[in-house]
Amino acid sequence: MEIRKTIKVFLASLDELKEERDKFGNFIRRLDGIYLHRGIHVELLMWEDMDPCYNNVRKQDEYNAWIRQSNLFVCLFHTLAGEYTREELSVAQEENRRQI
């Protein structure tokens, strides 16, 4: 099947929500399985999947670049949002305003 469109979903959350993040990630993967045969790839982007090696830039800046390239940003939080999660949310909001 030829992929005609890719929808990138960035999932952000504190490490304390790993179980919820894994469940949401599985949901996105199921969506990918449903839509792939229709030529639509739903790609999940999570910080755990990024290359852990140092690339001459702050790791958070690499995540922020992924956020800017994504079509959908999902942020999970419960009792608090950490410093980097708040930064990611801010980057997503800025990118959204820029595209409007």
MIDOSE-1310 file (N, C-alpha, C; in nm, 2 decimals, decimal comma, always signed):
residues 100
meir	+0,08/-0,12/+0,00/+0,00/+0,00/+0,00/+0,09/+0,12/+0,00; +0,06/+0,22/-0,09/+0,13/+0,34/-0,09/+0,08/+0,44/+0,01; +0,17/+0,50/+0,09/+0,13/+0,60/+0,19/+0,11/+0,73/+0,12; -0,01/+0,79/+0,13/-0,04/+0,92/+0,07/-0,03/+1,03/+0,16
ktik	-0,04/+1,00/+0,29/-0,04/+1,10/+0,39/+0,01/+1,05/+0,53; +0,09/+1,13/+0,60/+0,14/+1,09/+0,73/+0,09/+1,19/+0,83; +0,03/+1,15/+0,94/-0,02/+1,23/+1,04/+0,07/+1,20/+1,16; +0,15/+1,30/+1,20/+0,24/+1,29/+1,31/+0,18/+1,34/+1,44
vfla	+0,18/+1,25/+1,55/+0,12/+1,28/+1,67/+0,23/+1,28/+1,78; +0,25/+1,40/+1,84/+0,35/+1,40/+1,95/+0,28/+1,39/+2,08; +0,33/+1,30/+2,16/+0,27/+1,27/+2,29/+0,37/+1,31/+2,40; +0,33/+1,41/+2,48/+0,41/+1,46/+2,59/+0,35/+1,43/+2,73
slde	+0,44/+1,40/+2,82/+0,39/+1,38/+2,96/+0,51/+1,36/+3,05; +0,49/+1,38/+3,18/+0,59/+1,34/+3,28/+0,61/+1,19/+3,28; +0,73/+1,15/+3,33/+0,76/+1,01/+3,34/+0,66/+0,93/+3,43; +0,60/+1,01/+3,53/+0,51/+0,95/+3,62/+0,38/+0,89/+3,56
lkee	+0,35/+0,94/+3,43/+0,24/+0,89/+3,36/+0,27/+0,79/+3,26; +0,38/+0,71/+3,28/+0,42/+0,61/+3,18/+0,31/+0,51/+3,14; +0,24/+0,46/+3,24/+0,13/+0,37/+3,21/+0,03/+0,43/+3,12; -0,02/+0,55/+3,15/-0,12/+0,62/+3,06/-0,06/+0,65/+2,93
rdkf	+0,07/+0,69/+2,92/+0,13/+0,72/+2,80/+0,14/+0,60/+2,71; +0,17/+0,48/+2,77/+0,18/+0,36/+2,70/+0,04/+0,32/+2,64; -0,06/+0,34/+2,72/-0,20/+0,31/+2,67/-0,24/+0,40/+2,56; -0,21/+0,53/+2,57/-0,24/+0,62/+2,46/-0,16/+0,59/+2,34
gnfi	-0,03/+0,55/+2,36/+0,05/+0,51/+2,24/+0,00/+0,39/+2,17; -0,05/+0,29/+2,25/-0,11/+0,18/+2,19/-0,24/+0,21/+2,11; -0,32/+0,31/+2,16/-0,43/+0,36/+2,08/-0,39/+0,42/+1,95; -0,29/+0,50/+1,95/-0,24/+0,56/+1,83/-0,19/+0,45/+1,73
rrld	-0,12/+0,35/+1,78/-0,07/+0,24/+1,70/-0,19/+0,17/+1,64; -0,29/+0,15/+1,71/-0,41/+0,08/+1,66/-0,48/+0,16/+1,55; -0,48/+0,30/+1,57/-0,53/+0,38/+1,46/-0,45/+0,37/+1,34; -0,32/+0,36/+1,35/-0,23/+0,35/+1,24/-0,26/+0,22/+1,17
giyl	-0,28/+0,11/+1,24/-0,32/-0,02/+1,17/-0,45/-0,01/+1,10; -0,54/+0,07/+1,15/-0,67/+0,09/+1,08/-0,66/+0,17/+0,95; -0,58/+0,28/+0,96/-0,58/+0,37/+0,85/-0,47/+0,34/+0,75; -0,37/+0,26/+0,78/-0,26/+0,23/+0,70/-0,30/+0,17/+0,56
hrgi	-0,40/+0,08/+0,57/-0,44/+0,02/+0,44/-0,52/+0,12/+0,35; -0,55/+0,24/+0,41/-0,62/+0,34/+0,33/-0,52/+0,45/+0,29; -0,39/+0,42/+0,31/-0,28/+0,51/+0,26/-0,25/+0,62/+0,36; -0,30/+0,61/+0,48/-0,27/+0,71/+0,58/-0,19/+0,65/+0,70
hvel	-0,07/+0,70/+0,72/+0,02/+0,66/+0,83/+0,00/+0,75/+0,95; -0,04/+0,70/+1,07/-0,04/+0,77/+1,19/+0,08/+0,74/+1,27; +0,17/+0,84/+1,27/+0,31/+0,82/+1,33/+0,31/+0,88/+1,47; +0,35/+0,80/+1,57/+0,36/+0,84/+1,71/+0,50/+0,89/+1,74
lmwe	+0,51/+1,01/+1,79/+0,64/+1,06/+1,83/+0,64/+1,08/+1,98; +0,73/+1,01/+2,05/+0,75/+1,02/+2,19/+0,90/+1,04/+2,23; +0,92/+1,10/+2,34/+1,06/+1,13/+2,37/+1,14/+1,00/+2,39; +1,07/+0,89/+2,44/+1,14/+0,76/+2,46/+1,19/+0,71/+2,33
dmdp	+1,14/+0,75/+2,21/+1,18/+0,69/+2,09/+1,29/+0,77/+2,02; +1,33/+0,88/+2,08/+1,43/+0,96/+2,02/+1,57/+0,91/+2,05; +1,66/+0,93/+1,96/+1,80/+0,89/+1,98/+1,86/+0,96/+2,10; +1,90/+0,88/+2,20/+1,95/+0,94/+2,33/+2,09/+1,01/+2,32
cynn	+2,16/+0,99/+2,20/+2,29/+1,05/+2,19/+2,29/+1,20/+2,18; +2,39/+1,26/+2,23/+2,41/+1,41/+2,22/+2,44/+1,45/+2,08; +2,37/+1,54/+2,02/+2,39/+1,59/+1,89/+2,42/+1,74/+1,88; +2,50/+1,79/+1,97/+2,54/+1,93/+1,98/+2,43/+2,03/+2,00
vrkq	+2,31/+1,98/+2,04/+2,20/+2,07/+2,08/+2,14/+2,01/+2,20; +2,07/+2,09/+2,28/+2,00/+2,05/+2,40/+1,89/+1,95/+2,36; +1,88/+1,84/+2,43/+1,79/+1,73/+2,39/+1,64/+1,79/+2,38; +1,61/+1,88/+2,47/+1,47/+1,94/+2,47/+1,45/+2,01/+2,34
deyn	+1,55/+2,07/+2,28/+1,54/+2,14/+2,16/+1,51/+2,04/+2,04; +1,56/+1,92/+2,05/+1,53/+1,82/+1,96/+1,38/+1,78/+1,97; +1,33/+1,76/+2,09/+1,19/+1,73/+2,11/+1,11/+1,84/+2,06; +1,15/+1,97/+2,08/+1,07/+2,08/+2,04/+1,06/+2,08/+1,88
awir	+1,17/+2,04/+1,82/+1,17/+2,03/+1,67/+1,06/+1,93/+1,62; +1,06/+1,82/+1,70/+0,96/+1,71/+1,66/+0,82/+1,77/+1,68; +0,80/+1,85/+1,79/+0,67/+1,91/+1,81/+0,63/+2,00/+1,70; +0,72/+2,08/+1,65/+0,69/+2,17/+1,54/+0,66/+2,10/+1,41
qsnl	+0,71/+1,98/+1,39/+0,68/+1,90/+1,27/+0,56/+1,81/+1,28; +0,50/+1,81/+1,40/+0,38/+1,72/+1,42/+0,25/+1,79/+1,38; +0,15/+1,71/+1,35/+0,02/+1,76/+1,31/-0,07/+1,77/+1,43; -0,04/+1,69/+1,54/-0,12/+1,68/+1,65/-0,03/+1,67/+1,78
fvcl	-0,06/+1,75/+1,88/+0,02/+1,75/+2,00/-0,08/+1,71/+2,11; -0,04/+1,61/+2,19/-0,12/+1,56/+2,30/-0,03/+1,57/+2,42; -0,09/+1,63/+2,53/-0,01/+1,65/+2,65/-0,09/+1,59/+2,77; -0,03/+1,49/+2,83/-0,10/+1,42/+2,95/-0,04/+1,48/+3,07
fhtl	-0,12/+1,52/+3,17/-0,07/+1,55/+3,30/-0,18/+1,53/+3,40; -0,14/+1,51/+3,52/-0,24/+1,48/+3,63/-0,23/+1,59/+3,74; -0,14/+1,58/+3,83/-0,14/+1,67/+3,94/-0,05/+1,79/+3,91; +0,04/+1,77/+3,81/+0,13/+1,88/+3,78/+0,19/+1,86/+3,64
agey	+0,23/+1,96/+3,58/+0,31/+1,95/+3,45/+0,45/+2,00/+3,48; +0,54/+1,92/+3,44/+0,68/+1,95/+3,47/+0,73/+2,06/+3,38; +0,85/+2,11/+3,41/+0,91/+2,22/+3,34/+0,92/+2,19/+3,19; +0,96/+2,08/+3,15/+0,98/+2,05/+3,01/+0,85/+2,02/+2,94
tree	+0,75/+1,96/+3,01/+0,62/+1,94/+2,96/+0,55/+2,08/+2,93; +0,57/+2,17/+3,02/+0,52/+2,31/+3,00/+0,59/+2,37/+2,88; +0,72/+2,35/+2,87/+0,79/+2,41/+2,75/+0,74/+2,35/+2,62; +0,71/+2,22/+2,62/+0,66/+2,15/+2,50/+0,52/+2,21/+2,47
lsva	+0,44/+2,23/+2,57/+0,31/+2,28/+2,54/+0,32/+2,42/+2,49; +0,41/+2,50/+2,54/+0,43/+2,64/+2,49/+0,48/+2,64/+2,34; +0,57/+2,55/+2,31/+0,61/+2,53/+2,17/+0,50/+2,49/+2,08; +0,41/+2,40/+2,12/+0,30/+2,36/+2,04/+0,20/+2,47/+2,02
qeen	+0,18/+2,55/+2,12/+0,09/+2,66/+2,11/+0,14/+2,77/+2,02; +0,27/+2,80/+2,03/+0,34/+2,89/+1,93/+0,33/+2,84/+1,79; +0,35/+2,72/+1,77/+0,35/+2,66/+1,63/+0,20/+2,67/+1,58; +0,11/+2,64/+1,66/-0,03/+2,65/+1,62/-0,07/+2,79/+1,58
rrqi	-0,03/+2,89/+1,66/-0,06/+3,03/+1,63/+0,01/+3,07/+1,50; +0,13/+3,02/+1,48/+0,21/+3,05/+1,36/+0,14/+3,00/+1,23; +0,07/+2,89/+1,24/+0,01/+2,82/+1,13/-0,13/+2,88/+1,10; -0,19/+2,95/+1,19/-0,32/+3,00/+1,17/-0,32/+3,12/+1,08
